[in-house]
Amino acid sequence: RIQSPFMNYVAAMLAVALLAVALLAVALLEVSLLKQPVSRSSPSRVLRGKVTWAVTFEGNGQLAESDYAGVVAGLLAVSKEEKGTANLSSLLEAFDYVVGNSGGVWYSGMLAYSEKVRSAQESMGSFPERAGAIWNQEVFSSEDVAAMLEGGKTSWYDAIEEMKRTSAGLLGHIELGNITAMQSWVKGKIWLMAVSLPTGSRSERIRVNSTLTYAINNWQEVSMGNTYIPAVISVKLDKNTADSPAPFPICGEQCKQLKMVHYGGCEESSGDINAVQAFSRPGRFLFTGVLTSSSAYLMSNDIGNVSDGESVSQLAWVQPGTTHPFLSGEEAVVYHHSSEDVCKSFALGDGAYTDNTGIANAVAAGADVVTAFLNGDSLSTWLEALSDPSHGYGVFKESLQESMQNSQERHTIYNVTENRISVTFVIVRVTTAQSLWFDVSEGKQVQLNLIVIEGFLDATWYWSVYPGVKSFGWLVQSLVDSVAASENREVAKWVLSEFFGQKDFKNQLDVPLYP
């Protein structure tokens, strides 16, 4: 039957109209899904580009590093057996943000800038039976730990400089914008390093030296009594990092109108702290400086303690307006004691004083899905702080501990060797509470993929940093053996799928894991 041109035109227009309706329906469905909480039943909600993913690494020194290295190596080993690859680029591809605090910044930072550590981590996945030995030999050998402890006798900055040299194999001044040192897996991601800005008070001042102290005033108007302001150093890692602005300001409204008031000198130099401006170009920051600031866990020793002029500085010092603010601050306060430069310098310290997990900073940056590496040592304290807005630093309405206990998406694996460890993988969905400290608005729904690692070093790990102790390697090996064990294979595949966005594993799950 022959159709007239007009009928052909009508048929064509009808087809176009039907196609438009279909496209509109798809668009409306996507908008609807974007308004819903992240859910296993909403697969388009977790497509790349629709949701911002963050991976966070909690602090706790060498214990944290060893915990995370062991679990990551175990997952890499499973990935190699299942897909033939054991590299960080594939494992961490889904994440837009990499967030760390203290030992978590050591771990993520050395993976990001040290070919030695990145190669060791991937080798641990390729040769899981030797993972603990590789960790002890390549990253935390007795000699490396001894060098770090010796450096710490001068200042915390010097201790971290020694760790950078020995454990990471990085020599000289390494800037965050150093594209040569930057490892391929991290390029294109934003690295966030949690820190805290101590304010002190008139009665509990921050010690600069044996005679000079300072406090930050005006903070009482916004602080609700807290003496530490949460802050984050952020940098986009790519070929333009050296000259690019910080993706996020170091802190929010609470950083405005802050003034240093000195005691024992510098009165004429007391003035505004423009922290946002000081951290606006992070590509020039030295690697050692940012690791020092995020991990200065003994910061409180230098607050309110003004009598011991010979004690080692436990703070990271920042001198604004210089090429290398952390190095200039260190030289001014610890070494040169130049009065003019000392008066310009202010202190930063461990992010644990406000949030040890890194989760709050990830949420503040806009993450919808957060895969969080956590260690069991004192974890309940950090989770409680995140769950209590009245605490000052809380960002969630729900109790994280109760949400974890009630979750139906939870599985725990245990040690397959004699050393006691457990790793709990649990998904919870929570709602943000308003937080002036982290600039978090109320009512956003966030999915937290929590990896909680508990082991035989949790209560005693600090004593294991001394030279000659091989405990960290034993811990790593126990974790790798358990994560990569054949009896835990379905758990590991579920984790790679849901916690790391590895689509290749979605259709390979043989059984649901909802105990």
MOJO-V940701 format. One record per pair of residues at least 12 apart in sequence whose C-alpha atoms are under 10 Angstrom apart, sorted by the first residue. I is the first residue (numbers start at 1). J is the second residue. Records with the same first field share a line. If there is no record, write none. Layout:
BEGIN
I->J / J
END
This chain:
BEGIN
29->44
30->42 / 44 / 45 / 50
31->45
32->45
33->45 / 46 / 50
34->46 / 50 / 51
35->444 / 445
36->444 / 445
37->368 / 429 / 430 / 431 / 444 / 445 / 446 / 447
38->51 / 368 / 369 / 428 / 429 / 430 / 445 / 446 / 447 / 448
39->429 / 447
40->409 / 498
46->368 / 369 / 498 / 501
47->94 / 501 / 503
48->94 / 95 / 96 / 501
49->94 / 96
50->368
51->95 / 96 / 366 / 367 / 368 / 369
52->94 / 95 / 96 / 97 / 362 / 363 / 365 / 366 / 367 / 368 / 369 / 370
53->93 / 94 / 95 / 96 / 97 / 98 / 362 / 363 / 366 / 367 / 368 / 369 / 370 / 371 / 447 / 499 / 500 / 501
54->92 / 94 / 95 / 96 / 97 / 98 / 99 / 189 / 190 / 191 / 358 / 359 / 361 / 362 / 363 / 365 / 366 / 367 / 368 / 369 / 370 / 371 / 372 / 448 / 500
55->92 / 94 / 95 / 96 / 97 / 98 / 99 / 100 / 108 / 191 / 358 / 359 / 362 / 367 / 369 / 370 / 371 / 372 / 373 / 448 / 449 / 450 / 499 / 500
56->95 / 97 / 98 / 99 / 100 / 101 / 104 / 105 / 108 / 191 / 192 / 193 / 357 / 358 / 359 / 360 / 361 / 362 / 370 / 371 / 372 / 373 / 374 / 450
57->98 / 99 / 100 / 101 / 102 / 103 / 104 / 105 / 106 / 107 / 108 / 193 / 356 / 357 / 358 / 359 / 371 / 372 / 373 / 374 / 375 / 451
58->99 / 100 / 101 / 102 / 103 / 104 / 105 / 107 / 194 / 351 / 352 / 355 / 356 / 357 / 358 / 359 / 372 / 373 / 374 / 375 / 379 / 382
59->100 / 101 / 102 / 103 / 104 / 105 / 106 / 107 / 194 / 294 / 295 / 297 / 350 / 351 / 352 / 355 / 356 / 357 / 358 / 373 / 374 / 375
60->101 / 102 / 103 / 104 / 105 / 106 / 295 / 297 / 352 / 356 / 357 / 374 / 375 / 376 / 377 / 378 / 458 / 461 / 462
61->101 / 102 / 103 / 104 / 105 / 106 / 107 / 295 / 297 / 461 / 462 / 465
62->102 / 103 / 104 / 106 / 107 / 140 / 145 / 461 / 462 / 464 / 465 / 472
63->103 / 104 / 375 / 376 / 377 / 455 / 457 / 458 / 460 / 461 / 462 / 464 / 465 / 471 / 472 / 475 / 476
64->101 / 102 / 103 / 104 / 105 / 106 / 107 / 373 / 374 / 375 / 376 / 377 / 453 / 458 / 461
65->102 / 103 / 104 / 105 / 106 / 107 / 108 / 140 / 375 / 472 / 476
66->103 / 107 / 132 / 135 / 136 / 139 / 140 / 375 / 471 / 472 / 473 / 474 / 475 / 476 / 477 / 479
67->373 / 374 / 375 / 376 / 421 / 423 / 452 / 453 / 454 / 455 / 457 / 458 / 472 / 475 / 476 / 477 / 478 / 479 / 480
68->104 / 107 / 108 / 373 / 374 / 375 / 451 / 452 / 453 / 476 / 479
69->107 / 120 / 121 / 122 / 124 / 125 / 131 / 132 / 135 / 473 / 475 / 476 / 477 / 479 / 480
70->121 / 124 / 125 / 128 / 131 / 132 / 135 / 453 / 472 / 473 / 474 / 475 / 476 / 477 / 478 / 479 / 480 / 481 / 482 / 483
71->125 / 373 / 423 / 451 / 453 / 476 / 477 / 478 / 479 / 480 / 481 / 482 / 483 / 484
72->88 / 91 / 121 / 122 / 124 / 125 / 373 / 476 / 479 / 480 / 483
73->86 / 87 / 88 / 120 / 121 / 122 / 123 / 124 / 125 / 126 / 127 / 128 / 131 / 132 / 476 / 477 / 479 / 480 / 481 / 483 / 484
74->86 / 124 / 125 / 126 / 127 / 128 / 131 / 476 / 477 / 478 / 479 / 480 / 481 / 482 / 483 / 484 / 485 / 492
75->91 / 125 / 480 / 483 / 484 / 489 / 492 / 493 / 495 / 496
76->88 / 90 / 91 / 121 / 122 / 123 / 124 / 125 / 126 / 127 / 128 / 480 / 483 / 484 / 492 / 496
77->122 / 123 / 124 / 125 / 126 / 127 / 128 / 129 / 480 / 481 / 483 / 484 / 485
78->125 / 126 / 128 / 480 / 483 / 484 / 485 / 486 / 488 / 489 / 492 / 493 / 496
79->91 / 125 / 126 / 484 / 492 / 493 / 496 / 502 / 505
80->125 / 126
81->125 / 126 / 484
82->489 / 493 / 504 / 505 / 508
83->504 / 505
84->126
85->122 / 125 / 126
86->121 / 122 / 123 / 124 / 125 / 126 / 127
87->118 / 119 / 121 / 122 / 123 / 125 / 126 / 185
88->111 / 118 / 119 / 121 / 122 / 125 / 183 / 184 / 185 / 186
89->183 / 184 / 185 / 186 / 187
90->185 / 500 / 502
91->185 / 496 / 500 / 501 / 502
92->185 / 186 / 496 / 500 / 501 / 502
93->185 / 186 / 189 / 500 / 501 / 502
94->189 / 499 / 500 / 501 / 502
95->186 / 188 / 189 / 190 / 367 / 369 / 370 / 371 / 500 / 501
96->186 / 188 / 189 / 190 / 191 / 236 / 367
97->186 / 188 / 189 / 190 / 191 / 192 / 234 / 235 / 236 / 362 / 365 / 366 / 367 / 370
98->112 / 186 / 189 / 190 / 191 / 192 / 193 / 234 / 358 / 362 / 370 / 371
99->190 / 191 / 192 / 193 / 194 / 232 / 233 / 234 / 357 / 358 / 359 / 360 / 361 / 362 / 365 / 370 / 372
100->191 / 192 / 193 / 194 / 195 / 232 / 291 / 294 / 351 / 356 / 357 / 358 / 359 / 361 / 362 / 372 / 373
101->192 / 193 / 194 / 195 / 232 / 291 / 293 / 294 / 295 / 350 / 351 / 352 / 355 / 356 / 357 / 358 / 359 / 361
102->193 / 194 / 195 / 290 / 291 / 292 / 293 / 294 / 295 / 296 / 297 / 349 / 350 / 351 / 352 / 356 / 357 / 358
103->291 / 294 / 295 / 297 / 350 / 356
104->193 / 194 / 291 / 294 / 295 / 356 / 357 / 358 / 373 / 374
105->191 / 192 / 193 / 194 / 290 / 291 / 292 / 293 / 294 / 295 / 358
106->160 / 163 / 164 / 168 / 193 / 288 / 290 / 291 / 292 / 294 / 295
107->168 / 291
108->186 / 191 / 192 / 193
109->164 / 168 / 176 / 182 / 186 / 191 / 193 / 287 / 288 / 290 / 291
110->139 / 163 / 164 / 167 / 168 / 169 / 170 / 182 / 183 / 287 / 291
111->168 / 182 / 183 / 185 / 186
112->176 / 181 / 182 / 183 / 184 / 185 / 186 / 187 / 191 / 237
113->168 / 169 / 170 / 174 / 175 / 176 / 178 / 179 / 180 / 181 / 182 / 183 / 184 / 186 / 287
114->164 / 167 / 168 / 169 / 170 / 181 / 182 / 183
115->168 / 169 / 170 / 180 / 181 / 182 / 183 / 184
116->138 / 139 / 167 / 168 / 169 / 170
117->135 / 138 / 139 / 167 / 168 / 169
118->168 / 183 / 184 / 185
119->138 / 183
120->134 / 135 / 137 / 138 / 139
121->134 / 135 / 138 / 139
123->135
124->476 / 477 / 480
125->480 / 484
128->476 / 477 / 480 / 481 / 484
129->477 / 478 / 480 / 481
130->473 / 476 / 477 / 480
131->473 / 474 / 476 / 477 / 478 / 479 / 480 / 481
132->470 / 471 / 472 / 473 / 474 / 475 / 476 / 477 / 478 / 479 / 480 / 481
133->470 / 472 / 473 / 474 / 476 / 477
134->473 / 476 / 477
135->167 / 470 / 472 / 473 / 474 / 476 / 477
136->167 / 469 / 470 / 471 / 472 / 473 / 474 / 476
137->167 / 470 / 473
138->166 / 167 / 168 / 169
139->163 / 166 / 167 / 168 / 169 / 473
140->163 / 166 / 167 / 168 / 465 / 467 / 469 / 470 / 472 / 473
141->166 / 167 / 465 / 467 / 468 / 469 / 470 / 472 / 473
142->465 / 466 / 467 / 468 / 469 / 470
143->166 / 167 / 466 / 467 / 468
144->162 / 163 / 164 / 165 / 166 / 167 / 168 / 467
145->159 / 162 / 163 / 166 / 167 / 464 / 465 / 466 / 467 / 468 / 469
146->162 / 163 / 166 / 465 / 466 / 467 / 468
147->159 / 160 / 161 / 162 / 163 / 165 / 166 / 167 / 467
148->160 / 161 / 162 / 163 / 164 / 165 / 166 / 167 / 465
149->162 / 163 / 465 / 466 / 467
150->162
151->163
152->312 / 313 / 314
153->311 / 312 / 313
154->311 / 312 / 313 / 314 / 334 / 335
155->292 / 311 / 312 / 313 / 314 / 315 / 316 / 330 / 334 / 335
156->292 / 293 / 295 / 296 / 297 / 298 / 299 / 312 / 313 / 314 / 315 / 316 / 330
157->288 / 289 / 290 / 291 / 292 / 293 / 295 / 296 / 313 / 314 / 315 / 316 / 317 / 326 / 327 / 330 / 334
158->288 / 289 / 292 / 330
159->288 / 292
160->287 / 288 / 289 / 290 / 291 / 292 / 293 / 295 / 296
161->173 / 287 / 288 / 289 / 291 / 292
162->288
163->288
164->287 / 288 / 291
165->288
170->287 / 288
172->286 / 288
173->285 / 286 / 287 / 288 / 324 / 327
174->284 / 285 / 286 / 287 / 288 / 289
175->241 / 242 / 282 / 283 / 284 / 285 / 286 / 287 / 288 / 289 / 324
176->235 / 236 / 237 / 238 / 241 / 242 / 282 / 283 / 284 / 285 / 286 / 287 / 288 / 290
177->235 / 236 / 237 / 238 / 239 / 240 / 241 / 242 / 243 / 244 / 281 / 282 / 283 / 284 / 285 / 286 / 287
178->237 / 238 / 239 / 240 / 241 / 242 / 283 / 284 / 286 / 287
179->237 / 238 / 239 / 240 / 241 / 242
180->239
182->237 / 238 / 239
183->237 / 238
184->237 / 238
186->236 / 237 / 238
187->236 / 237 / 238 / 239 / 241
188->236 / 237 / 238 / 239 / 241
189->235 / 236 / 237 / 238
190->234 / 235 / 236 / 237 / 238 / 246 / 247 / 248
191->232 / 233 / 234 / 235 / 236 / 237 / 247
192->231 / 232 / 233 / 234 / 235 / 236 / 247 / 248 / 250 / 358 / 361 / 362 / 365
193->231 / 232 / 233 / 234 / 235 / 250 / 290 / 291 / 293 / 294 / 295 / 350 / 351 / 358 / 361
194->230 / 231 / 232 / 233 / 234 / 250 / 290 / 291 / 293 / 294 / 295 / 349 / 350 / 351 / 352 / 353 / 354 / 355 / 356 / 357 / 358 / 359 / 360 / 361 / 362
195->228 / 229 / 230 / 231 / 232 / 233 / 250 / 251 / 290 / 291 / 292 / 293 / 294 / 295 / 296 / 348 / 349 / 350 / 351 / 352 / 353 / 354 / 355 / 356 / 358 / 361
196->227 / 228 / 229 / 230 / 231 / 232 / 250 / 251 / 293 / 294 / 295 / 296 / 299 / 347 / 348 / 349 / 350 / 351 / 352 / 353 / 354 / 355
197->216 / 227 / 228 / 229 / 230 / 231 / 232 / 250 / 251 / 255 / 275 / 293 / 346 / 347 / 348 / 349 / 350 / 351 / 353 / 354
198->215 / 216 / 226 / 227 / 228 / 229 / 230 / 299 / 300 / 303 / 315 / 346 / 347 / 348 / 349 / 350 / 353
199->214 / 215 / 216 / 217 / 218 / 219 / 220 / 223 / 226 / 227 / 228 / 229 / 258 / 259 / 260 / 303 / 346 / 347 / 348
200->213 / 214 / 215 / 216 / 217 / 219 / 226 / 227 / 228 / 260 / 300 / 302 / 303 / 304
201->214 / 215 / 216 / 217 / 219 / 220 / 227 / 261 / 303 / 304
202->214 / 215 / 216 / 217 / 261 / 262 / 263 / 304
203->215 / 303 / 304
204->227 / 302 / 303 / 304 / 305 / 306
205->261 / 262 / 263 / 302 / 303 / 304 / 305 / 306
206->262 / 263 / 299 / 300 / 301 / 302 / 303 / 304 / 305 / 306 / 315 / 346 / 347
207->262 / 263 / 301 / 302 / 303 / 304 / 305 / 306 / 307 / 308 / 309 / 313 / 315 / 347
208->262 / 263 / 302 / 303 / 306 / 309 / 313 / 315 / 317 / 333 / 334 / 337 / 342 / 343 / 345 / 346 / 347
209->264 / 302 / 306 / 307 / 308 / 309 / 310 / 311 / 312 / 313 / 333 / 334 / 337 / 342
210->264 / 305 / 306 / 307 / 308 / 309 / 310 / 311
211->263 / 264 / 265 / 306 / 307 / 308 / 309
212->262 / 263 / 264 / 265 / 266 / 306 / 309 / 339 / 342 / 343
213->260 / 261 / 262 / 263 / 264 / 265 / 266 / 302 / 303 / 304 / 305 / 306 / 343
214->259 / 260 / 261 / 262 / 263 / 264 / 265 / 266 / 267 / 270 / 303 / 343 / 346
215->258 / 259 / 260 / 261 / 262 / 263 / 303 / 346
216->257 / 258 / 259 / 260 / 261 / 262 / 270 / 271 / 272 / 273 / 346
217->257 / 258 / 259 / 260 / 261 / 272
218->254 / 256 / 257 / 258 / 259 / 260
219->254 / 255 / 256 / 257 / 258 / 259
220->254
221->254
222->253 / 254 / 255 / 256 / 436 / 437
223->254 / 392 / 436 / 437
224->390 / 391 / 392
225->392
226->353 / 354 / 391 / 392 / 393
227->353 / 354
228->348 / 349 / 351 / 353 / 354 / 437
229->251 / 252 / 254 / 255 / 348 / 351 / 353 / 354 / 393 / 437 / 438
230->250 / 251 / 252 / 254 / 255 / 349 / 350 / 351 / 352 / 353 / 354 / 355 / 360 / 361 / 393 / 437 / 438
231->249 / 250 / 251 / 252 / 254 / 255 / 275 / 276 / 294 / 348 / 349 / 350 / 351 / 354 / 355 / 361 / 437 / 438
232->248 / 249 / 250 / 251 / 252 / 279 / 294 / 351 / 358 / 361 / 362 / 365 / 438
233->246 / 247 / 248 / 249 / 250 / 251 / 276 / 279 / 280 / 281 / 282 / 285 / 290 / 293 / 294
234->246 / 247 / 248 / 249 / 250 / 279 / 280 / 281 / 282 / 283 / 365
235->247 / 248 / 279 / 280 / 281 / 282 / 283 / 285
236->248 / 282 / 283
237->283
238->283
240->283
241->281 / 282 / 283 / 284
242->281 / 282 / 283 / 284 / 285
243->281 / 282 / 283 / 284
244->280 / 281 / 282 / 283 / 284
245->279 / 280 / 281 / 282 / 283
246->276 / 277 / 279 / 280 / 281 / 282 / 283
247->280 / 281 / 282 / 365
248->276 / 279 / 280 / 364 / 365
249->275 / 276 / 277 / 278 / 279 / 280
250->275 / 276 / 277 / 278 / 279 / 280
251->275 / 276 / 279 / 437 / 438 / 439
252->275 / 276 / 436 / 437 / 438 / 439
253->436 / 437 / 438 / 439
254->436 / 437 / 438 / 439
255->273 / 274 / 275 / 276 / 437
256->272 / 273 / 274 / 275 / 276
257->271 / 272 / 273 / 274
258->271 / 272 / 273 / 274 / 275
259->271 / 272 / 273 / 274
260->272 / 273 / 343 / 344 / 345 / 346
261->343
262->343
265->339 / 343
266->339 / 340 / 342 / 343 / 344
267->343
268->343
269->339 / 340 / 341 / 342 / 343 / 344
270->343 / 344
271->343 / 344
272->344
273->320 / 344 / 345 / 346
274->320
275->318 / 320 / 346
277->320 / 321
278->318 / 319 / 320 / 321 / 322 / 325
279->318 / 320 / 321 / 325
281->323
282->324 / 325
284->322 / 323 / 324 / 325
285->323 / 324 / 325 / 326 / 327
286->323 / 324 / 325 / 326 / 327
287->326
288->326 / 327
289->316 / 317 / 318 / 324 / 325 / 326 / 327 / 328 / 329 / 330
290->316 / 326 / 348 / 349
291->316 / 349 / 350
292->314 / 315 / 316 / 317 / 326 / 348 / 349 / 350
293->314 / 315 / 316 / 317 / 318 / 326 / 347 / 348 / 349 / 350 / 351
294->315 / 316 / 348 / 349 / 350 / 351 / 352 / 356
295->314 / 315 / 316 / 348 / 349 / 350 / 351 / 352
296->313 / 314 / 315 / 316 / 348 / 349 / 350 / 351 / 352 / 353
297->314 / 315 / 349 / 350 / 351 / 352 / 353
298->313 / 314 / 315 / 349 / 350
299->313 / 314 / 315 / 316 / 347 / 348 / 349 / 350 / 353
300->314 / 315 / 349 / 350 / 353
301->313 / 314 / 315
302->314 / 315 / 347
303->315
312->334
313->330 / 333 / 334
314->347 / 348 / 349
315->330 / 346 / 347 / 348 / 349 / 350
316->329 / 330 / 333 / 345 / 346 / 347 / 348 / 349 / 350
317->329 / 330 / 331 / 332 / 333 / 334 / 342 / 345 / 346 / 347 / 348 / 349
318->330 / 331 / 332 / 333 / 342 / 344 / 345 / 346 / 347 / 348
319->331 / 332 / 333 / 341 / 342 / 343 / 344 / 345 / 346 / 347
320->341 / 344 / 345 / 346
321->344
325->345
326->345 / 346 / 347 / 348
328->341 / 342 / 345
329->341 / 342 / 344 / 345 / 346 / 347
330->342 / 345 / 347
332->344 / 345
333->345 / 346
352->382
353->382 / 393
354->382 / 385 / 386 / 392 / 393 / 394 / 437 / 438
355->382 / 383 / 385 / 386 / 393 / 394
356->374 / 379 / 381 / 382 / 383 / 385 / 386
357->372 / 373 / 374 / 375 / 379 / 382 / 383 / 386
358->370 / 372 / 373 / 374
359->371 / 372 / 373 / 383 / 386 / 395 / 448
360->386 / 393 / 394 / 395 / 396 / 432 / 435 / 437 / 438 / 439 / 440
361->395 / 438 / 439 / 440
362->438
363->395 / 396 / 432 / 438 / 439 / 440 / 441 / 444 / 446 / 448
364->395 / 432 / 435 / 437 / 438 / 439 / 440 / 441
365->438 / 439 / 440
366->440 / 444 / 446
367->446 / 447 / 448
368->444 / 445 / 446 / 447 / 448
369->429 / 445 / 446 / 447 / 448 / 449 / 499
370->427 / 446 / 447 / 448 / 449 / 450 / 499 / 500
371->425 / 426 / 427 / 447 / 448 / 449 / 450 / 451 / 498 / 499 / 500
372->425 / 448 / 449 / 450 / 451 / 452 / 499
373->425 / 449 / 450 / 451 / 452 / 453
374->423 / 424 / 450 / 451 / 452 / 453 / 454
375->423 / 451 / 452 / 453 / 454 / 455 / 458
376->422 / 423 / 451 / 452 / 453 / 454 / 455 / 457 / 458 / 459
377->452 / 453 / 454 / 455 / 457 / 458 / 459 / 460 / 461
378->458 / 459
379->401 / 452 / 453 / 454
380->400 / 401
382->394 / 400
383->399 / 400 / 401
384->396 / 398 / 399 / 400 / 401
385->399 / 400
386->398 / 399 / 400 / 433
387->399 / 400 / 401 / 402 / 430 / 432 / 433
388->400 / 433
389->432 / 433 / 434 / 435 / 436
390->435
392->435 / 436 / 437 / 438
393->434 / 435 / 436 / 437 / 438
394->432 / 433 / 434 / 435 / 436 / 437 / 438 / 440
395->430 / 431 / 432 / 433 / 434 / 435 / 436 / 437 / 438 / 439 / 440 / 441 / 442
396->430 / 431 / 432 / 433 / 434 / 435 / 440 / 442 / 443 / 444 / 445 / 446
397->430 / 431 / 432 / 433 / 434 / 442 / 443
398->429 / 430 / 431 / 432 / 433
399->430
400->428 / 429 / 430 / 448
401->428
402->428
403->426 / 427 / 428 / 429 / 430
404->424 / 425 / 426 / 427 / 428 / 429 / 448 / 450
405->426 / 428
406->426 / 428
407->426 / 427 / 428 / 429 / 514 / 515
408->426 / 427 / 428 / 513 / 514 / 515
409->425 / 426 / 427 / 428 / 449 / 512 / 513 / 514 / 515
410->424 / 425 / 426 / 427 / 428 / 449 / 450 / 491 / 513 / 514 / 515
411->423 / 424 / 425 / 426 / 427 / 491 / 494 / 495 / 513 / 514 / 515
412->424 / 425 / 426 / 451 / 452 / 453 / 488 / 491 / 515
413->425 / 453 / 479 / 482 / 483 / 485 / 487 / 488 / 491 / 492
414->454 / 455 / 478 / 479 / 482 / 483 / 488
415->455 / 478 / 479 / 480 / 481 / 482 / 483 / 485
416->478 / 479 / 480 / 481 / 482 / 483 / 485 / 487 / 488
417->477 / 478 / 479 / 481 / 482
418->478
419->455 / 456 / 457 / 474 / 475 / 477 / 478 / 479
420->454 / 455 / 456 / 457 / 475 / 478 / 479
421->453 / 454 / 455 / 456 / 457 / 458 / 475 / 478 / 479 / 482
422->452 / 453 / 454 / 455 / 456 / 478 / 479 / 482 / 483
423->450 / 451 / 452 / 453 / 454 / 455 / 479 / 482 / 483
424->450 / 451 / 452 / 453 / 454
425->449 / 450 / 451 / 452 / 453 / 491 / 492 / 494 / 495 / 499
426->448 / 449 / 450 / 451 / 452 / 495 / 499
427->447 / 448 / 449 / 450 / 451 / 498 / 499
428->446 / 447 / 448 / 449 / 450
429->445 / 446 / 447 / 448 / 449
430->443 / 444 / 445 / 446 / 447 / 448
431->443 / 444 / 445 / 446 / 447
432->444 / 445 / 446
433->445
448->499
449->495 / 498 / 499 / 500
450->499
451->495 / 499
453->479
454->479
455->475 / 476 / 478 / 479
456->471 / 474 / 475
457->471 / 472 / 474 / 475
489->509
490->505 / 508 / 509 / 510 / 511 / 512 / 513
491->509 / 511 / 512 / 513
492->505 / 509
493->505 / 506 / 507 / 508 / 509 / 510
494->506 / 508 / 509 / 510 / 511 / 512 / 513
497->509
END
